[in-house]
Amino acid sequence: MLLKVGDLAKRCGLTVRTLHHYDSVGLLEPSARSDSGYRLYNRADISRLHQIQALRRFGLSLANIGDILANPGLNLATIVERQIAALDRQIAQSKALRDRLFGLQLQLTRGEEPELADWLTTLEMMTMYDKYFSANDLKRLPLLDIDGTSTAGEWAALVQSVHEAIRAGFAADSAQAREMATQWIGMLVRDTQGDPRLLVKLNAMMYGEPTVQAKTGVTPELVAYVQSAFIETKLTIYEKYLSAEEFSFMRENYGKRADDWPPLIASIRQHMEDGTPPSDPRMQQLARTWLALFRAYAGDNPETHAKIRAAHQAEPYLFFGTFIDQPLLAYVYQAMAELHQAPLPGSGEA
């Protein structure tokens, strides 16, 4: 028995648009098509759709789901095991807070004067996290210092190293600064699971909460230093592909709108996972913004664009830390094609 896309959508509670999107990104391709071109799904397709939906309920992105389903050695039992681990971490966080509060209660009942500052700071931080992150977000962010299982200690050591480098006068283009910036971005991608939406929320909290800055040492000045050093790692590569004049323009402009890329990529990621068609006016506007940001540092010369494209094809590192993957890039290109413009000459980067 074969189901048309509309019938399958009704049976599983999804929209036809979502199934079309799953097909376009290679996540769920129908096994057949009718003479009229309609998508037709068989039992194996429906089984795969069940797996996709189960993994979606675990909060995984479509890109991660595609990787999992492409790996025959990774089954649903492994996914359930990961979910259990995430729940265990959430339980540990709650227990850590309970233990702290219980200790405070004992001190108060004995008439002792506890150090309230530590407890109040802990409670303030947890309340602050709730302002920016959902419960599911918090389960996916091990870098937040909520309990003893977090990666906050690793971050604290790196933050201290960066502060020491700044005090020692290491320039942002020094080898030491570039090495620390690469480590910083790698940890950031790891601890946000490569999700630009979590990155945007983290940035909002770090920039908007002086208490967080004071507690973590991650100040706007520190972030600017790391960002400058990371930019230098990319410029070192681009310089090999561009003329002196082209590179001078890029160096002058490359980092000026760096803060505009994460929210743009986050919005595109959300539309992609929601199944928004590339022709949708919202995606069309995002595609225009992408083009404007690219040309802001690349200029308008097609020959320069071709050189940048060659760099992107030959240098995978240029995608490192951008939160851009191939499915997202293909989705953007589809939106650009709808604008009746040539595809972006480069590969897009933050």
Stockholm file with secondary structure:
# STOCKHOLM 1.0

chainA/1-350         MLLKVGDLAKRCGLTVRTLHHYDSVGLLEPSARSDSGYRLYNRADISRLHQIQALRRFGLSLANIGDILANPGLNLATIVERQIAALDRQIAQSKALRDRLFGLQLQLTRGEEPELADWLTTLEMMTMYDKYFSANDLKRLPLLDIDGTSTAGEWAALVQSVHEAIRAGFAADSAQAREMATQWIGMLVRDTQGDPRLLVKLNAMMYGEPTVQAKTGVTPELVAYVQSAFIETKLTIYEKYLSAEEFSFMRENYGKRADDWPPLIASIRQHMEDGTPPSDPRMQQLARTWLALFRAYAGDNPETHAKIRAAHQAEPYLFFGTFIDQPLLAYVYQAMAELHQAPLPGSGEA
#=GR chainA/1-350 SS CCEEHHHHHHHHTCCHHHHHHHHHTTSSCCSEECTTCCEEECHHHHHHHHHHHHHHHTTCCHHHHHHHHTCTTCCHHHHHHHHHHHHHHHHHHHHHHHHHHHHHHHHHHTTCCCCHHHHHHHHHHHHHHHHHCCHHHHHTCTTSCSSTTSSHHHHHHHHHHHHHHHHTTCCTTSHHHHHHHHHHHHHHHHHTTTCHHHHHHHHHHHHHCHHHHHHHCCCHHHHHHHHHHHHHHHHHHHTTTSCHHHHHHHHHHTTTTGGGHHHHHHHHHHHHHHTCCTTSHHHHHHHHHHHHHHHHHHCSCHHHHHHHHHHHHHCGGGGTTSCCCHHHHHHHHHHHHHTTSCCCSSCCCC
#=GC SS_cons         CCEEHHHHHHHHTCCHHHHHHHHHTTSSCCSEECTTCCEEECHHHHHHHHHHHHHHHTTCCHHHHHHHHTCTTCCHHHHHHHHHHHHHHHHHHHHHHHHHHHHHHHHHHTTCCCCHHHHHHHHHHHHHHHHHCCHHHHHTCTTSCSSTTSSHHHHHHHHHHHHHHHHTTCCTTSHHHHHHHHHHHHHHHHHTTTCHHHHHHHHHHHHHCHHHHHHHCCCHHHHHHHHHHHHHHHHHHHTTTSCHHHHHHHHHHTTTTGGGHHHHHHHHHHHHHHTCCTTSHHHHHHHHHHHHHHHHHHCSCHHHHHHHHHHHHHCGGGGTTSCCCHHHHHHHHHHHHHTTSCCCSSCCCC
//
